[in-house]
Amino acid sequence: MRAIVPHLDRCTGCRMCEMACSLHHEGLVNREWARIRVHRKGIEHYVPVVCNQGTSCDKECAQVCPVDCIKDVNGHAIEVIREECIGCGECVEACPYNAIHMRGDVAFKCNLCDGDPTCIKFCSLEAITFEEGIPDEFDKAKDATEVVR
């Protein structure tokens, strides 16, 4: 499955991906509503964090969901079905990549914009790319985000 792949050596922390994501999905620019997050690690390093769509994990989020609301519904991405989510937060705790967030009483994560991720279009440095998942890149991001968990 294709996924948004983070390339840690290229990210400068501009957060254009977050702004594009929140604007595309929510109609406003607010990084807290973005499905991709850029975390700062140290003084000069930034880590784009986004769901790897099961390319480098065992879909722990879906496994722990008590109402089975995390699934592939469109053939493009594993996503949270908002109307079914009960807001328990189990998926947030289970995600080894820190890629699921709660907003109010609903979990949300990347849905790959139906196979055409908006955030990719706004990353001029190609710090995130849309391709077949590269486990090594996800593992580097996972290791880097342990600091911010």
FILUM-959666 format. One record per residue: residue in three letters; x, y, z of N, C-alpha, C in turn. Coordinates in steps of 0.02 Angstrom, whole numbers, plus 50000, padded with zeros to 5 digits. Example, Ala and Ser with C-alpha at 12.3 -4.5 7.8 and 13.67 -1.06 7.14 Angstrom:
ala506604971650390506154977550390506604983550390
ser506424988850354506844994750357506455000250394
//
This chain:
met500424994050000500005000050000500445006250000
arg500235011149962500595017549962500445021350026
ala500935025350046500875029250107501265035750099
ile501145040350145501545046450148502175044650187
val502735045050154503375042950183503765049150207
pro503955049350271504345054950296505085054050281
his505415059450262506135059450250506435064650298
leu506675062150354506885066650409507455071250390
asp507875069150345508455073250327508265079250283
arg507635079650262507415085150218506955090250251
cys506635088450306506125092850336506455098750372
thr506215104750356506475110850388505995113750440
gly505425110550449504945112850499504505118550475
cys504425119450411504015125050386503265124150401
arg503055117950410502365116150428501855117650373
met502075118550312501605119550257501155113450250
cys501415107450263501015101450258500435101650307
glu500555103950368500035104450418499505109450397
met499725115150372499245120350351498815117950293
ala499135114750243498755112150186498265106850207
cys498475102550252498035097150276497425099850312
ser497525104350359496955106950397496485110950352
leu496775114750306496355118550260495945113950215
his496265108750190495915104050146495345100450182
his495475098150243494985094050279494475098150320
glu494705103650348494285107350396494075114250371
gly494375116550317494195123050290494515128850327
leu495005127550370495365132850405496075130450420
val496515135250430497205133650445497285133350521
asn497405127350546497505126250617497885119750624
arg498515120150644498935114250646498675108850693
glu498285110750742497995105750788497475101350753
trp497225103550696496725099750660497025095950601
ala497675096550592498015093050537498085085650554
arg498065081550503498155074350512498885072450507
ile499295077050483500025076250484500275081250535
arg500785079350573501065083850623501815084150614
val502095089950624502815090750622503055092050693
his503465087450718503735088150786504445090650781
arg504635094750829505325097150832505715092550878
lys506295090550855506735086450896507405089950900
gly507575092250958508195095850965508145102850937
ile508705105650921508725112550897508585113050822
glu508855108550782508815109250710508455103650674
his508145099050709507845093350675507085093250682
tyr506755091650628506025091350626505815084450601
val505255082050627505015075450609504305075850585
pro504175074550520503485074150496503195067550521
val502625067850555502315061850583501625061050552
val501525055250520500895053850487500795046250488
cys500175044150484500025036950483500355033550424
asn500665027850437501005024250383500545019150349
gln499905019250366499405015150334499545007650337
gly499865005550392499994998550402500584995750365
thr500985000050333501564997650296502134995850342
ser502134998450402502684997150448502434995650519
cys501804993950524501524992150589501004986650579
asp500734984250634500224978950631499524981650638
lys499424988050621498774991350626498484990650697
glu498924992050745498724991550816498114995750831
cys498055001450798497485005950810496825002350796
ala496794998850740496184995250722496064989250767
gln496594986150788496524980250831496224981750899
val496374987550926496134989250993495464992850993
cys495234995050936494614998950933494014994650953
pro493674996451008493124992251032492494992350988
val492444997250943491854997650899492034996550826
asp492654994550812492884992950745492754998650696
cys492935004850716492815010550672493435012750634
ile493975008950638494585010650600494675005150548
lys494565007150485494585002150432494695005450364
asp494825001250315494915003550246494215003450214
val493955009450200493285009850172493275011850098
asn493835014650074493825017150005494375014149961
gly494745009449989495285006349950495915010449947
his495925016349978496515020649977496865021050044
ala496495020550099496805021750164496395018650220
ile496755017150274496435015050336496235021550371
glu495605022250388495385028550418494895027450476
val494795032750514494315032650569493635034850541
ile493135030850552492455032650533492175036850590
arg492155043450580491975048150633491305046650665
glu490825044850625490145043750651490105037650697
glu490595033250692490595027150733491055027650793
cys491525032450793492015033050847491665035150912
ile491845031650966491565033251032492035037551074
gly492625039151048493085043651082493445040751141
cys493545034151141493875030951198494625032351201
gly494935033851143495645035351141496115029351141
glu495835023351139496245017351139496725017251079
cys496485019551022496895019650961497495024350968
val497385029951001497925034751011498485031551052
glu498295028151104498795024751147499135019051111
ala498775015551067499045009651033499505011350975
cys499425017150944499805018850884500555019550902
pro500975015250874501685015750890502035021650858
tyr501695025150813501995030750776501735037550797
asn501305037850848501045044150873500685047950817
ala500305044150776500005047150716499245047950720
ile498945046250777498225047150786498125052250842
his497635056650832497515062050880496775062250898
met496635065050955495935066150975495775073450965
arg495195074750940494925081550937494225081050966
gly494165083751026493545082851062493465075551080
asp492915072551060492795065651077492835061051015
val493245063050966493325059050905494065058450888
ala494275052350871494965051350848495005053250774
phe495585055650753495685057050682496395055450663
lys496485053550600497135051750572497115052950497
cys497685052250465497735053350393497295048350355
asn496955050850304496555046550260496815046850189
leu497405049550179497735050250115497335054150063
cys496855058150085496465062350040496215058449979
asp495935052649993495675048249940496185046549887
gly496815045649908497335043449862497725049049829
asp497585055249847497935061049818498105066049874
pro498585064349917498725068349976498905075649962
thr498515080049991498615087249983499285089550011
cys499475086850069500095089150101500705088350057
ile500725082950018501285081549974501385087249924
lys500845089949899500865095149848501185101649874
phe501185102549940501435108749969502125107950002
cys502415102149996503085100950024503605101649969
ser503885107649963504345109049908505015105449916
leu505175103249976505815099849987505755092249984
glu505155089849970505025082649968505225079150032
ala505085082450088505195079350153504665074050167
ile504125074350130503625069050130503475067350057
thr503425060950044503285058649976502725053449980
phe502385052249925501845047349922502095041549879
glu502235036049912502525030249877502395023949917
glu502635018449891502585012249929502955013349994
gly502655011050049502945012150115503665009850120
ile504085013850151504785012150162504885011250237
pro504865005150261504895003950334505475007350370
asp506065007750339506625010950372506485018350388
glu506165021850341506015028850353505495029650409
phe505005025250411504505025550465504825023950532
asp505285019250533505615017450595506045023250621
lys506365026950576506755032850597506285038050628
ala505705039050597505225043850623504955041550690
lys504825035050696504575032350760505085033550815
asp505715032050801506245033050851506295040450871
ala506235044850822506285052050835505695054650875
thr505105051850866504515054350902504465051650972
glu504865046750990504855044351059505005050051108
val505385054951085505555060751127504935064851144
val504455065351098503885069751107503275066251136
arg503285059851144502715056151172502615057451244
//
